[in-house]
Amino acid sequence: MIIVAPKIQNNDSIVVGIYPHMPPYQYLENGELKGFEIDLINELGQRMDKKIIFVETD
C-alpha cells in the first residue's frame, strides 16, 4: 500500500534524492540514471501521474 501525503497529492512533480553509486539499484551510465530503484520510482511516478525529478546527493 502506498500512502501519499496531501502535499504530494497537490503537486505535479515529486523530487527524489538519490545516491547514484550503488549498482544495480541506482547508478550512472553514460550520464543517464539507471538501475532497479530508478525504474521503480519512474513506474510509481507514471502510475501516480507525477513527474519525477531526481536530485543527486553525495
URGI-V277996 format. One record per helix or strand of 3 or more residues. SS is the DSSP state (H for helix, E for strand). FROM is the first residue (numbers start at 1). LEN is the number of residues. If there is no record, write none. Layout:
ss:SS from:FROM len:LEN
ss:SS from:FROM len:LEN
This chain:
ss:H from:6 len:4
ss:E from:13 len:6
ss:E from:26 len:4
ss:E from:32 len:3
ss:H from:36 len:13
ss:E from:51 len:6
